[in-house]
Amino acid sequence: MPKKTETAAKPATKKSIVEEMLRGGGVSVAAIAEKLSISKPAAYSLIGDVKRSGVAISGTMRDGAMHYSAVAEKSTKAKAARAFGKGQAIDVDRGSPDALA
């Protein structure tokens, strides 16, 4: 009889909390730092982590403070393909004499 494994819900990470806050609308670095009880540089770092994970972030100035929000998912695979010249794949029959010409 196979073992039955139960998947426990993972606790929310600081990065996931910041991502939720960004998706909820404009949020300031001070608000992130206050909610998570971290420093402002750590809050900026978490915003960068969310950005590096593929979420596009935009910033607007409101009330003398920058407010960041998530706008849309980035298409990282398509961007990487264009960057390295990997466009459309071409199939060549290597067995034909014309393939080497």
N, C-alpha and C positions, 0 to 999 in steps of 0.2 A: 504494500500500500504506500503510494508516494506521500511525502510530507506535504502538508498544507502550510504555505507561507502566507502570512498576512503582511501587507505593506502598510507600514505606519506612515502617517503624514509627516513629511519632513518639516522641521521648523523653518519659519521664514528667515532668510538671510537678509543682511543689511542691503545687499545689492538688489534683492527682489523687492524689498520695501521701497527703496528709492525708485525702482522702475515703476511700481504701482503709483507712487506719488507723481511721477513725471507723466504717466498716462492719464492721471486724474485731472490734469490741467497745469497751469503755470505754478511753479513752486520755487521759492527762493532757497539759496544755499543756507541761509540762517535758519529757515524752517526745517530743512533736512537735518542740520546739525543739532537743532534743539530736540526734534522728535527722537533721534537716535542717540542722543547724548554723546556726540562726537565733536571734534573740532571742525572748523570751516575747511581747512585743507583736506581733511579726511572726507568731507562731504563732496568737495570738488573731485576727489579721486574716485569716489563711488559713481558720480555722474559720468566720469571718463570710462569706468568699467562697463557701465550700461551702454555707453556709446560704442565701445569696442566690441560688445556682444552683438551689434548689428542694429541697434535702435537709433534712428535719426533723431537728433535733439536740436531744438531751436531755442533761441534765447531772445527775450524782449525786456526792455528797460521799463519798469513800472515803479512809481513811488521812490525813485532814487536807488532801486535795487534791481539786479538782474533776476528775472524769473525764467526758469527753464521748463520745457515741456517736450514730450515725445510726439513726433509728428507721424512717422510711418516707418515700416520695416525697410531696411536696405536690402537690395538684391546683391549680395556680396559675390555670389558665384558668377553672375553675368559680368560684373565689374572685373573680377579676376580674369575671366576668360578674355575680355577685351584687352586687358593690360598685358597679357602674355601672348597675344596673337592667336588664341585658340578659338577661332570662330567656327565656321561650319566644317565638319569633318568630311574629308574626301576619301572615298574608298577606291583603292587602286588594286587591280588584280596583279599580284607580284609574279604570277606564273607566265604572264603574257610577255612576249619580246618587246612590245611597245612601252611597257611600264618603265624600263630602264632608259629609254631614249629621251 
